[in-house]
Amino acid sequence: MEIIAIPILVVLVGSFITIRYKETMKKRDKFDEEYSKFSKPLLHFIEGIKDSRVDLNSSFLTEFRGQKLLKDVFIRNLKRKRLNRFNQKWAEYEAEYNQVKGNGVHLIGAAIAPSQEALENAIRSRDRNAPRKWEADRKQNIHNIISELLEIAKIKIWF
């Protein structure tokens, strides 16, 4: 009796491990596919804003809505701490978008001052390059936010 029970037990354990492994790989493939769909537009956005000729504000207004829709689908893959970290970083990104959106269409091509103090300093010093610097700093900040967001989302998980 014992001689028969051991091979049966080995087969059952082996079958269980095989089934779990296949399920894990299926979930992993789904995660990778959804991450790819989510990250592709963000990576495209980052590449676009690296070009000094690209206007950050109009790019934001054009691309954010699609990015948000993909984010809403992707976050179903995240749990607990990672989801919280992701949502915090996304809130930073969305705040940047809301700043642009709140300024309306009349300021699409304008640089946004980082603070009232910076604006007053630029006016007093008559620094004509200040808006370019602000725009470059905003682009770098948004690049950093997106990079961190993608890093949080990309962390390998084993279900």
N, C-alpha and C positions, 0 to 999 in steps of 0.2 A: 504494500500500500504506500509506504513512504517513498519507494523508488518511483512510483508513478506521480506522486504529488509534487515532487521537486521539479521535474520537467514542465509540468502543467503550470506551476507557479512562475517558473522562469519565462515561459511563453506569455503568460498574462502580464507580468511586469514589463517584458519587452514590448508587448503590444501597447500597453499604457504609455510607455516612454515614447514610442513611435508616434502615437496619436497626438500626444501633447507637443512633441517637437513639430509636427506638421501644422498644428493649430497656431503655435508660436510663430512659425515662419510665415503663415498666411497673414497673421496680424501685423507682423513686421513689414511684409511687402505692402500691405494696405497703408501702414503708417508712412513708409518711404514714398509711396505714390502721392499721398495727400500732402506730405511735406514738400515734395517737388512742386506740386500745383500751387501751394501757398508761397513758396520762396521765389519762384521764377519771376513774378511781377515785381517783387521787392528788390531782387538783384538787378533787374532791368532798370528800375527807378534809380538805384544807387549808381549804376553805370551812367545813366543819363545826366544826373546832377553833377557828375565829375566834370562835365564839359562846362567851361565858364560861360559859354554862349547860351546855355539852357537856363531858362527862368524857373527858379524853384517854385514860386507861387503858382504859376500856371500848371506846372507838372503835378504839384500836389492836388490842385483842383480837378485835374483830368484823371489822375490815377487812383486817388485814395478810395473812392467808392468801391471799385473792383477789388482792391486789396482787402477792404473791410469784409466784403462778402466771402472771400476765400478764407479770411481769418476766422469768421464765424463757423465755417465748416471744419477747419483744421483743429480748433480748440477742443473738439470732442475727443481728440486723441490724448489730451493732457490731463493729468490728475494732480490733485493736492498742491504741494509746494511748487511744483513746476508750473502749474496752471496759475497760481497766485503770482509768481515771478513774471510769467509771460504777460498776465493782465496788467501788472504794474508798468512794465516796459511799454506795452501797447498804449496805455493811458498817456505816457510821455509823448509817444508818437502822435496820438490823436490830438493832444493839446497843441502840438505844432501845427497840425492841420487846421484845428479850430481857430487858431490865431490868424491864419491866412484867410480862412472862410469868413471870419468875423469882420475882416477889413473890407470885404466886398470886392466887386469887379473893378472899381476905380483904382485899386492899389495892386493889381496883379503884377505889373512890371516893376513895382517899387521894392526897394530893400526895406526890411523891417528892422528898426533900431532895437538892440537888445534890452535897452532900458531908457527911461526918460533922461537919466543923467548922461548916458552915452550920446543921446541926441543933442542935448544942450552943449556938451563938450565939443561935438563936431561943429555945431553952429558957431560957437565962440572961437574955435581955432580955425574955422573955415577950411577944415580938412575935406577936400573934395573926394578923396579916396575912401572915406569912412563907409559910405554905403556899400562899396565893393568888398571891404573888409567884413562888414556885417553879414553880407550875403555869403561870403566864403566861410565865415564862422558858422552860420546857420546850416549851410550845406554839410560841413564837417560834423556838426552836432547831430544832424539827422542821419548821416552816414553811420555814426557811432551807435545811435539808438537802434537803427535797423540791424546793424551787425550783431549787437547784443541780443536783440529779439530773435534773430535767426539762430544764434548760438544756444539760447535757452530752448528753442523749439527743436533743435537738431540733436540734442543729447540722446544718445542711444538708450533705448528702454527695452527691457526684456519682460514681456507680459507674464 
